[in-house]
């Protein structure tokens, strides 16, 4: 918060509220393990934003030009269709994925050109996809947030080949053993290692590159943090030796690594006036903490995010964490008054038997979740994703929700 283009997959089997990018070959099953109860003191929140956010995510799969001539015209036509659909729903913001695999759907001096556009990572498309997407969004009066995946380099065979100028390839082939662990293989994936300041700086500089060169309104990161089974024991032991008796637990240490990354991203984004930084974590708060996402701190402190958008991709009668309970938990922990709280809603589950078939129990899930989310104190909503807007069940619920009248 889905058509085949590439298999993206699940970061870990135990973390069941999955990220924005599901496996395109199958509907994702994100029924949660029963979360522990959360007991926090509720705090009133008056956010700094006056306009209600109503956004739509545009994942990298929606930009994939497979089956076309991969020309600028093909991409422009694709973006015109996507942005028009988003505009016609009544949305006001697009969250467009520009950095899915340590690569770039834009002109970058730090990352290789994405295979999503040209077909081969590192091969230029001959035009700037982000510039085209941005111009098209603005044509339809949409605000534009660039969406980056912070750590993922590769998952399964996606991309099928990493380019020579991918940071992973550069580090492995430069003859310098000091940077060999800047990225680590975990299961079927390869991920950046945020324990190293140099790695965090690379990601932060990527955000700085975006706000410097493009007329975007914000940057958002998704929920791909530490994957299950990530073997960073070597880095943790180095940290413990240096910290002495005052060392953090491994989970706390991981959270601090991500906190340093997040605060650095926040500062980089704010180098541009009127540009905001947002984070879209998983719905299950316990899962977030386990993967190094310190959502309690991000929601209660300044300097980490302007908005938080948990992916509340659950039905109202979800067997373990129903929608009403989830939004209440997030409202209670978001105590910093300057932080906007948005809820991510799973368009892709509408009309499906997801969550033990509970999405089929009613035909106005979207309208109901918008109303209940607003009642719970939401400052806006983001819908996953543009790829579901043409589904018959989704179109029916969009009509009932009357988004164009909001």
Secondary structure, 3 states (H helix, E strand, C coil): CCCCCCCCCCCCCCCCCCCCCCCCCCCCCCCCCCCCCCCCCCCCCCCCCCCCEEEEEECHHHHCCCCCCCCHHHHHHHHHHHHHHHHHHCCCEEEEEEECCCEECCCCCCCEECHHHHCCCCCCCCCCHHHHHHHHHHHCCCEEEEEECCCEEEECCECCCCCCCCHHHHHHHCCCHHHCCCEEEECCEEEECCCCHHHHHHHHHHHHHHHHHCCCCEEEECCCCCCCCCCCHHHHHHHHHHHHHHCCCHHHHHHHHHHHHHHHHHHHHCCCCCCEEEECCECCHHHHHHCCCCHHHHHHCCCCCCEEEEECCCCCCCCCCCHHHHHHHHHHHCCCCCCEEEEEEEHHHCCCCHHHHHHHHCCCHHHHHHHHHHHCCCCEEEEECHHHCCCHHHHHHHHHHCHHHC
